[in-house]
């Protein structure tokens, strides 16, 4: 049976991100299914599909397991605190 894989160019958090390192602004977020992001490239961050960009991040690590994607990213800039 084929495994679906989605290529993403925008990181949509829906407020589910968790900070791992305050010093380096590293966050982790988990997604259902398998999502592929460009690693070591800048990518837009949005709260949801309907909002404007809230920041820029760099994906530093992706883990695929148990039909989940675990994404570690570094926040490079934040355009709004809300």
Secondary structure, DSSP 8 states (H G I E B T S, - for coil): ----EEEESEEE-TT--EEEETTTTEEEEEEESEEEE-BTSEEEEESSTTS-EEEEEEEEEEEEETTEEEEEEEEEEES---
